[in-house]
Amino acid sequence: MKEQNEKLSRYEFISFVKAVLKKRSLEDNKPLYFEYRGPGNRNLAESARRFDAFAPDGFFKYREPVIFEFIDSKSKQMEKRIRAVADVYRKNYDAAIIFIVNARISHEELDLAVWDIEEINKWIKEYPAEYGHACSGNINRKKTTQDKEKLQISENLCRDDLYQKNNDIYTNAIRTYIEEKKGVALVLGAGVSKEQGAKTWDEMLRGFQKEIEEKHLLDDSKAVFEEVGGTSLTTAQLCKDVWADEKTFAWQIHHSLYDKAQELDVNTELGEIAQLAQKCRKDQNFRILTYNYDDFLEQYLEQCGVKCCSMFTTKDRYSNGQASVDFYGVNGQPNQNLRLYHVHGFLPKVATKSQLDSLHTKSICLTEADYNMLYNQPYSWPIASQLSFFRENICLFIGCSLSDPNIRRLLEITACNPANHYAILPVIYESTDASGALMKKQFTTKDRLQIENHFYRIGINILWARDYSAIPVWLHDLNQSII
């Protein structure tokens, strides 16, 4: 087993140690900073003043500030180096010093706090998911037999009770961030509006195809859709090409959003999100980013007495770099109200097609041409907004599949290690059998670990809900726990 190995690879060591320290800081509700630049003495070299990690309010059994140094080497000079660094830090900082070493070392004579490979071996059993993250990242670089064996160890150790433990730790961390006004932000996908009656993007596009078939706008619509590519973006592009008129296309989207709209219900996912926003509104850095076009959340916020400013821009604005910072606010000013960013467009509910506002119809980003235009403009307001959220906020993703390659690219650009954001996903999912019948299945422990590893790489920790119906329950419990 792992105890027989003398050290991890450098990538595994750094990634795993950071992940464990971050998890312990969440468990103890103690702040922890990586690559922290120490204050004070200008005579110290820059390299000596940048700590690998720093816990200003103590850590584990230590009540005083703690400086961490990671050492990924085993040499005759290592003990001498540790003593030299310790002497510098003791002289200049009033803090405990812990050295974490990627090797087996006899440290009793050093009279210092040293955590070596023996301590790391204990962590592997205690934090198998974090170990899986580290090994998975390394396997992406070199798929050796030894790496695969390491990943198998972590898979065997990851049991459901540990996933529940992770959920509890992450939930408590999110609650603490909210209570301490640390700049939590919500990032919402199509899943949050489905319960309200809106169609998902795939359902919307299938509805467009069906209408094109029923109205015989194409002679062989199935063949034509397959020929142009068959992806959601090319399908949307072809639908718009067939209808030609932008307002007609926007009205079709409007039908998909509002034709089967349900009455407002505070116990739904959007109802709980609005109540969460109500609890967060005193945090001036709290804001919401949505990839949805509908105004359901605005309706719920109004019901909760939360004033919001719905922000969006139009394609003709972000196609011109000089005008890319222009945006439109609806219902208020962003500096006075909760800011709700509709980065893919905003289409509020109206009674008739003639009432559709031209700014709203021009804001919709759904087709291949729309996405190509948007994501080829790195300084556009929608791109800048997403980058700002991912860099500056602790984001909680709700109802997002996180499958859009453009969004994933922005997440990868801004990803932190350890992961800084959170997403809630269902364990139970729908699949089709050989006959095409719909059936419900559950992700195995092994698959859940791989999903966690996958999203951890782009900066996201995963919370697991039983199924989609359990997400409002989780949000309700979170709301009730916030002081």
Secondary structure, 3 states (H helix, E strand, C coil): CHHHCCCCCHHHHHHHHHHHHHHHHHHHCCCCEEEEECCCCCCCCHHHHEEEEEECCCECCECCCEEEEEECCCCCCHHHHHHHHHHHHHHHCCCEEEEEECCCCCCHHHCCEEECHHHHHHHHHHCHHHHHHHHHHHHCCCCCHHHHHHHHHHHHHCCHHHHHHHHHHHHHHHHHHHHCCCCEEEEECCHHHHCCCCCCHHHHHHHHHHHHHHCCCCCCHHHHHHHCCCCHHHHHHHHHHHHCCHHHHHHHHHHHHHCCCCCCCCCCHHHHHHHHHHHHCCCCCCEEEECCCCCHHHHHHHHCCCCEEEEECCHHHHCCHHHCCCCEEECCCCCCCEEEEECCCCCCCCCCHHHCCHHHHHHCCCCHHHHHHHHCCCCCHHHHHHHHHHHHCEEEEECCCCCCHHHHHHHHHHCCCCCCEEEEEECEEEEECCCCCEEEEECCHHHHHHHHHHHHCCCEEEEEECCCCHHHHHHHHHHHHCC
